[in-house]
Amino acid sequence: MVASFTIDPDWQAAQQNLARQFSQIVEQTNQIVSHAIIENGRKLAATSDAIFAAGQARSQATTDAIDHYDRYAVRGTADFVNPETGTTYYNLDNSYAHTYVNGDNEIRQSDQPAPPGEGWTEMKVTP
């Protein structure tokens, strides 16, 4: 039987150094993994935000197209602009061949090509 037992100080120092190195490697690996998870989360959030924004844009474009169709095709209206002043008049009846405006912003519509009188300007349909 062994009556005494002693640990070699060089071996103990080497083991402690090895344990320290192992702990540093584990800590560095944990930091790398944590940063990768955080960065992946940021990328996923950015992608999700982009997908959501694109969906909103498509939805708004669809709504705008439906509104435009309803306003102009179903209700038979159009927007007109006075070419002399640039003033736009919205949702006017588009069933007439000619739409005129005077200096008092009175609007007259007719299928006759001649203006209603002096001081009337023919308006143009906006594109």
Phi and psi in degrees as GROMACS dihedral restraints (atoms count N, CA, C in turn):
[ dihedral_restraints ]
;  ai    aj    ak    al  type     phi  dphi    fc
    3     4     5     6     1   -91.3    20    10
    4     5     6     7     1   126.5    20    10
    6     7     8     9     1   -89.2    20    10
    7     8     9    10     1   -25.6    20    10
    9    10    11    12     1  -139.1    20    10
   10    11    12    13     1   155.3    20    10
   12    13    14    15     1  -139.5    20    10
   13    14    15    16     1   129.9    20    10
   15    16    17    18     1  -134.6    20    10
   16    17    18    19     1   144.8    20    10
   18    19    20    21     1   -94.8    20    10
   19    20    21    22     1   133.6    20    10
   21    22    23    24     1   -66.9    20    10
   22    23    24    25     1   120.8    20    10
   24    25    26    27     1   -62.5    20    10
   25    26    27    28     1   -33.9    20    10
   27    28    29    30     1   -67.2    20    10
   28    29    30    31     1   -41.8    20    10
   30    31    32    33     1   -65.2    20    10
   31    32    33    34     1   -43.2    20    10
   33    34    35    36     1   -61.9    20    10
   34    35    36    37     1   -42.0    20    10
   36    37    38    39     1   -65.0    20    10
   37    38    39    40     1   -41.0    20    10
   39    40    41    42     1   -64.0    20    10
   40    41    42    43     1   -40.7    20    10
   42    43    44    45     1   -66.1    20    10
   43    44    45    46     1   -41.6    20    10
   45    46    47    48     1   -65.3    20    10
   46    47    48    49     1   -40.5    20    10
   48    49    50    51     1   -63.1    20    10
   49    50    51    52     1   -42.8    20    10
   51    52    53    54     1   -62.9    20    10
   52    53    54    55     1   -42.9    20    10
   54    55    56    57     1   -64.4    20    10
   55    56    57    58     1   -39.9    20    10
   57    58    59    60     1   -63.1    20    10
   58    59    60    61     1   -45.5    20    10
   60    61    62    63     1   -62.6    20    10
   61    62    63    64     1   -42.3    20    10
   63    64    65    66     1   -62.0    20    10
   64    65    66    67     1   -43.8    20    10
   66    67    68    69     1   -62.4    20    10
   67    68    69    70     1   -40.4    20    10
   69    70    71    72     1   -63.9    20    10
   70    71    72    73     1   -41.9    20    10
   72    73    74    75     1   -64.0    20    10
   73    74    75    76     1   -43.2    20    10
   75    76    77    78     1   -62.8    20    10
   76    77    78    79     1   -44.0    20    10
   78    79    80    81     1   -62.9    20    10
   79    80    81    82     1   -45.0    20    10
   81    82    83    84     1   -62.6    20    10
   82    83    84    85     1   -42.3    20    10
   84    85    86    87     1   -63.6    20    10
   85    86    87    88     1   -42.2    20    10
   87    88    89    90     1   -62.1    20    10
   88    89    90    91     1   -40.9    20    10
   90    91    92    93     1   -64.8    20    10
   91    92    93    94     1   -43.1    20    10
   93    94    95    96     1   -62.3    20    10
   94    95    96    97     1   -44.8    20    10
   96    97    98    99     1   -65.0    20    10
   97    98    99   100     1   -43.0    20    10
   99   100   101   102     1   -60.8    20    10
  100   101   102   103     1   -45.6    20    10
  102   103   104   105     1   -63.8    20    10
  103   104   105   106     1   -38.7    20    10
  105   106   107   108     1   -64.5    20    10
  106   107   108   109     1   -41.3    20    10
  108   109   110   111     1   -64.9    20    10
  109   110   111   112     1   -44.5    20    10
  111   112   113   114     1   -62.1    20    10
  112   113   114   115     1   -46.7    20    10
  114   115   116   117     1   -64.1    20    10
  115   116   117   118     1   -40.5    20    10
  117   118   119   120     1   -62.5    20    10
  118   119   120   121     1   -40.9    20    10
  120   121   122   123     1   -61.6    20    10
  121   122   123   124     1   -41.4    20    10
  123   124   125   126     1   -63.5    20    10
  124   125   126   127     1   -43.5    20    10
  126   127   128   129     1   -64.9    20    10
  127   128   129   130     1   -41.5    20    10
  129   130   131   132     1   -63.6    20    10
  130   131   132   133     1   -41.0    20    10
  132   133   134   135     1   -65.0    20    10
  133   134   135   136     1   -42.1    20    10
  135   136   137   138     1   -64.4    20    10
  136   137   138   139     1   -42.2    20    10
  138   139   140   141     1   -64.2    20    10
  139   140   141   142     1   -43.1    20    10
  141   142   143   144     1   -61.9    20    10
  142   143   144   145     1   -43.7    20    10
  144   145   146   147     1   -61.7    20    10
  145   146   147   148     1   -41.3    20    10
  147   148   149   150     1   -65.6    20    10
  148   149   150   151     1   -42.1    20    10
  150   151   152   153     1   -63.9    20    10
  151   152   153   154     1   -43.2    20    10
  153   154   155   156     1   -63.4    20    10
  154   155   156   157     1   -45.0    20    10
  156   157   158   159     1   -63.0    20    10
  157   158   159   160     1   -40.8    20    10
  159   160   161   162     1   -64.4    20    10
  160   161   162   163     1   -39.8    20    10
  162   163   164   165     1   -63.4    20    10
  163   164   165   166     1   -41.1    20    10
  165   166   167   168     1   -63.8    20    10
  166   167   168   169     1   -41.8    20    10
  168   169   170   171     1   -63.8    20    10
  169   170   171   172     1   -43.7    20    10
  171   172   173   174     1   -63.4    20    10
  172   173   174   175     1   -41.7    20    10
  174   175   176   177     1   -62.5    20    10
  175   176   177   178     1   -44.1    20    10
  177   178   179   180     1   -65.1    20    10
  178   179   180   181     1   -40.5    20    10
  180   181   182   183     1   -63.5    20    10
  181   182   183   184     1   -40.1    20    10
  183   184   185   186     1   -64.9    20    10
  184   185   186   187     1   -45.3    20    10
  186   187   188   189     1   -60.4    20    10
  187   188   189   190     1   -44.5    20    10
  189   190   191   192     1   -61.2    20    10
  190   191   192   193     1   -42.1    20    10
  192   193   194   195     1   -64.9    20    10
  193   194   195   196     1   -41.1    20    10
  195   196   197   198     1   -65.1    20    10
  196   197   198   199     1   -44.4    20    10
  198   199   200   201     1   -60.3    20    10
  199   200   201   202     1   -43.7    20    10
  201   202   203   204     1   -62.6    20    10
  202   203   204   205     1   -45.6    20    10
  204   205   206   207     1   -61.1    20    10
  205   206   207   208     1   -46.9    20    10
  207   208   209   210     1   -60.7    20    10
  208   209   210   211     1   -45.3    20    10
  210   211   212   213     1   -66.6    20    10
  211   212   213   214     1   -46.7    20    10
  213   214   215   216     1   -95.7    20    10
  214   215   216   217     1   -39.7    20    10
  216   217   218   219     1   -88.0    20    10
  217   218   219   220     1   -46.8    20    10
  219   220   221   222     1   -76.4    20    10
  220   221   222   223     1   -47.9    20    10
  222   223   224   225     1   -86.8    20    10
  223   224   225   226     1   -12.0    20    10
  225   226   227   228     1    69.4    20    10
  226   227   228   229     1    44.7    20    10
  228   229   230   231     1  -121.5    20    10
  229   230   231   232     1   164.8    20    10
  231   232   233   234     1  -150.9    20    10
  232   233   234   235     1   161.6    20    10
  234   235   236   237     1   -95.4    20    10
  235   236   237   238     1   137.8    20    10
  237   238   239   240     1  -122.1    20    10
  238   239   240   241     1   150.8    20    10
  240   241   242   243     1  -125.6    20    10
  241   242   243   244     1   138.9    20    10
  243   244   245   246     1   -81.0    20    10
  244   245   246   247     1   114.1    20    10
  246   247   248   249     1   -67.1    20    10
  247   248   249   250     1   -19.6    20    10
  249   250   251   252     1   -82.4    20    10
  250   251   252   253     1   -33.7    20    10
  252   253   254   255     1  -111.5    20    10
  253   254   255   256     1   -18.9    20    10
  255   256   257   258     1    81.6    20    10
  256   257   258   259     1     2.4    20    10
  258   259   260   261     1   -70.8    20    10
  259   260   261   262     1   135.2    20    10
  261   262   263   264     1  -104.6    20    10
  262   263   264   265     1   137.1    20    10
  264   265   266   267     1  -116.0    20    10
  265   266   267   268     1   125.2    20    10
  267   268   269   270     1   -99.7    20    10
  268   269   270   271     1   146.9    20    10
  270   271   272   273     1    56.3    20    10
  271   272   273   274     1    46.4    20    10
  273   274   275   276     1   -90.3    20    10
  274   275   276   277     1   152.2    20    10
  276   277   278   279     1   -56.5    20    10
  277   278   279   280     1   130.7    20    10
  279   280   281   282     1  -107.2    20    10
  280   281   282   283     1    17.6    20    10
  282   283   284   285     1   -86.3    20    10
  283   284   285   286     1    -6.3    20    10
  285   286   287   288     1   -97.2    20    10
  286   287   288   289     1   152.5    20    10
  288   289   290   291     1   -75.3    20    10
  289   290   291   292     1   -27.8    20    10
  291   292   293   294     1  -137.8    20    10
  292   293   294   295     1   137.6    20    10
  294   295   296   297     1  -128.3    20    10
  295   296   297   298     1   128.1    20    10
  297   298   299   300     1  -122.0    20    10
  298   299   300   301     1   155.2    20    10
  300   301   302   303     1  -136.6    20    10
  301   302   303   304     1   146.7    20    10
  303   304   305   306     1  -112.1    20    10
  304   305   306   307     1  -176.1    20    10
  306   307   308   309     1   -64.5    20    10
  307   308   309   310     1   -20.3    20    10
  309   310   311   312     1   -92.4    20    10
  310   311   312   313     1    10.7    20    10
  312   313   314   315     1    62.9    20    10
  313   314   315   316     1    25.4    20    10
  315   316   317   318     1   -78.7    20    10
  316   317   318   319     1   141.8    20    10
  318   319   320   321     1  -116.2    20    10
  319   320   321   322     1   134.7    20    10
  321   322   323   324     1  -129.9    20    10
  322   323   324   325     1   137.5    20    10
  324   325   326   327     1  -122.5    20    10
  325   326   327   328     1   144.0    20    10
  327   328   329   330     1  -158.3    20    10
  328   329   330   331     1   158.1    20    10
  330   331   332   333     1   -92.9    20    10
  331   332   333   334     1    -1.9    20    10
  333   334   335   336     1   -85.9    20    10
  334   335   336   337     1   137.3    20    10
  336   337   338   339     1   -73.4    20    10
  337   338   339   340     1   -17.2    20    10
  339   340   341   342     1   -85.7    20    10
  340   341   342   343     1   140.8    20    10
  342   343   344   345     1   -64.8    20    10
  343   344   345   346     1   159.3    20    10
  345   346   347   348     1   -65.3    20    10
  346   347   348   349     1   -14.8    20    10
  348   349   350   351     1   166.0    20    10
  349   350   351   352     1  -166.8    20    10
  351   352   353   354     1   -66.5    20    10
  352   353   354   355     1   143.2    20    10
  354   355   356   357     1    82.8    20    10
  355   356   357   358     1    11.8    20    10
  357   358   359   360     1  -103.4    20    10
  358   359   360   361     1   137.8    20    10
  360   361   362   363     1  -117.2    20    10
  361   362   363   364     1   132.7    20    10
  363   364   365   366     1   -76.1    20    10
  364   365   366   367     1   131.1    20    10
  366   367   368   369     1   -92.4    20    10
  367   368   369   370     1   159.8    20    10
  369   370   371   372     1  -113.4    20    10
  370   371   372   373     1   145.4    20    10
  372   373   374   375     1   -70.5    20    10
  373   374   375   376     1   134.9    20    10
  375   376   377   378     1   -74.1    20    10
  376   377   378   379     1   147.3    20    10
